[in-house]
Amino acid sequence: MAAATLMIVGGEDYQVIELNRAAAAHMRCDPVLKIVQGATHLFEEPGTLETVVALAIDWFQQTLQDR
């Protein structure tokens, strides 16, 4: 069984971006990787956490609608 997967990573967190890409390569599903430009690991920069929320809402709406 494959589960829909969304990965959201800060654009300034280069190591985690690569880790997520490596993990995605091993998944049976077709994971979605979204990168928030200007964000670090904890999304502490102004506006970045709001971007994460918007990306997650959009992904859930689209993913749940397709099922």
Secondary structure by P-SEA (a helix, b strand, c coil): cccbbbbbbbccaaaaaaaaaaaaaacccbbbbbbbccccccccccaaaaaaaaaaaaaaaaaaaac
